[in-house]
Amino acid sequence: MHVHPLPNELFFAPAAELAARVRARELSPVDLMHATLERIDALNPRVNAIVSIRPAEQLRPWRDQWPRP
C-alpha cells in the first residue's frame, strides 16, 4: 500500500488544522489515513505502541466519496 506521500509536517500538525484542510478539500481524509497507516507501519515495530489496527482495505468504501484535491 503506497499512496502519494504527504509532507512530514502533517504528522505534527494539530488535529484542528488537519480537519480544516479536509473541510477545505485541500487534503483528502483517505490520503491522510493511508499516510498515517504507513507511518504506523514504519514506526510501530520500534515503539510497539499500537496493539490492534484496522487494515487499509477497510478504507476502500470511502475512496469514491472523497476525491483527491
KEFI-62103 format. One record per atom (N, C-alpha, C): z, y, x. Coordinates in steps of 0.05 Angstrom, whole numbers, plus 32768, in hexadecimal, padded with zeros to 4 digits. Each point is the difference from the previous one (the first is absolute). Example, Ala and Ser with C-alpha at 12.3 -4.5 7.8 and 13.67 -1.06 7.14 Angstrom:
residues 2
809C7F8E8108;800080187FEE;800080188012;7FF280157FF9;800180188010;800E80167FF1;
end
This chain:
residues 69
80007FE88011;800080187FEF;800080198012;7FEA800E8001;7FFF8019800F;7FF080147FEF;800D80167FFA;7FF280167FF2;7FFE80178012;7FF680167FF6;7FFE80188010;801B8008800A;80038004801A;801A8007800B;8009801B7FF6;801980037FFB;800C80197FF8;800F800C8018;8001801A8002;800E800C8017;801E7FF88000;800A7FFC8019;801C7FF78003;801480147FF3;7FF980197FFF;801380147FF5;80067FFA7FE3;7FEE7FF27FF2;80067FF97FE4;80187FED7FFE;80057FF18014;80177FED7FFE;801A800F8003;7FFF8019800A;801880108003;800180177FEC;7FED80017FEF;7FFF80167FEC;80147FFB7FEA;800B80157FF5;80127FFD7FE9;7FF17FF47FE8;800E7FF07FF0;7FF47FF37FE9;7FF580157FED;800D80177FFD;7FF680157FEE;7FE4800A8009;7FFC8002801A;7FE68009800B;7FEB7FEB7FFA;80077FE68005;7FED7FEB7FFA;7FF87FFF7FE3;801480037FEE;7FFB80017FE3;7FEE80177FF9;80048017800C;7FEF80177FFA;7FE47FFB8009;7FFC7FF48017;7FE57FFA800A;7FF27FEB7FEE;80107FED7FF6;7FF47FEC7FEE;7FF8800E7FE6;801180117FF5;7FFA800E7FE7;7FE780128004;7FFD800C8017;7FE980128006;7FE77FEF8007;80037FE68000;7FEB7FEE8007;7FF58004801D;8012800A8011;7FFA8002801D;80057FE5800E;800F7FEF7FF3;80097FE7800B;80017FEB7FEA;7FF47FEA8006;80007FEA7FEC;801A7FF18002;800D7FFA7FEA;80197FF18002;7FFB7FE38009;7FE87FF67FFB;7FF97FE58009;7FFD8000801F;7FF28014800A;7FFE8002801E;801B8004800D;801180107FF4;801A8005800A;80107FE68001;7FFE7FF17FEA;800F7FE67FFF;7FF67FEC8014;7FE57FFF8003;7FF57FEE8014;80098008801C;7FFF80198006;8009800A801B;801D7FFA8004;801080027FEB;801D7FFA8003;80047FE38005;7FF17FEF7FF1;80037FE38005;7FF77FF8801C;7FEB800D800A;7FF77FFB801C;801680088014;800C80167FFA;8016800A8012;80177FED8000;80077FF67FE8;80167FEC7FFE;7FF97FE78010;7FE77FF77FFD;7FF77FE8800F;80038004801E;7FFA80188009;80008006801C;801D8003800B;8012800C7FF0;801B8006800B;80157FEC7FF8;7FFD7FF37FE9;80167FEF7FF6;80077FE98013;7FED7FF4800E;80097FEA8013;801580098014;7FFF801A8007;8013800A8014;801A80097FF3;7FFF800B7FE8;8019800B7FF4;800B7FEE7FEB;7FF07FEE7FF5;800A7FED7FEB;800E800E7FEA;7FF480157FF5;800D80107FEB;7FF77FF87FE4;7FE97FF47FFD;7FF57FF97FE6;80037FE27FFD;800E7FF87FEA;80057FE47FFB;7FE97FF47FEF;7FF7800F7FEC;7FEC7FF67FED;7FED80177FF9;7FE77FF97FFF;7FEC80157FFA;7FE97FF37FF0;7FF580107FEE;7FE97FF67FF0;7FE780028011;7FEF7FEC7FFE;7FE78001800F;7FED80177FF6;7FF080098013;7FED80167FF9;7FED7FF87FEA;7FFB7FE77FFD;7FED7FF77FEB;800A80097FE4;801A80047FFD;800A80087FE6;7FF9801D7FFA;7FF6800F8013;7FF6801B7FFB;7FE580017FF4;7FF27FEA8001;7FE47FFF7FF7;7FFB800C7FE4;80117FFA7FEC;7FFA800C7FE6;8001801F7FFF;800D800C8013;8002801D8000;7FE9800E800F;7FF17FF28010;7FEB800D8010;7FEC80107FF0;7FF77FF57FE9;7FEB800D7FF1;800B80197FF1;801A80017FFC;800C80177FF2;800380188012;80007FFB801A;800580158014;7FE980028014;7FEB800E7FF9;7FEA80038013;800A800F8019;7FF57FF98016;8008800E8019;7FF7801D7FFF;80118011800B;7FF9801D8001;7FE880058012;
end
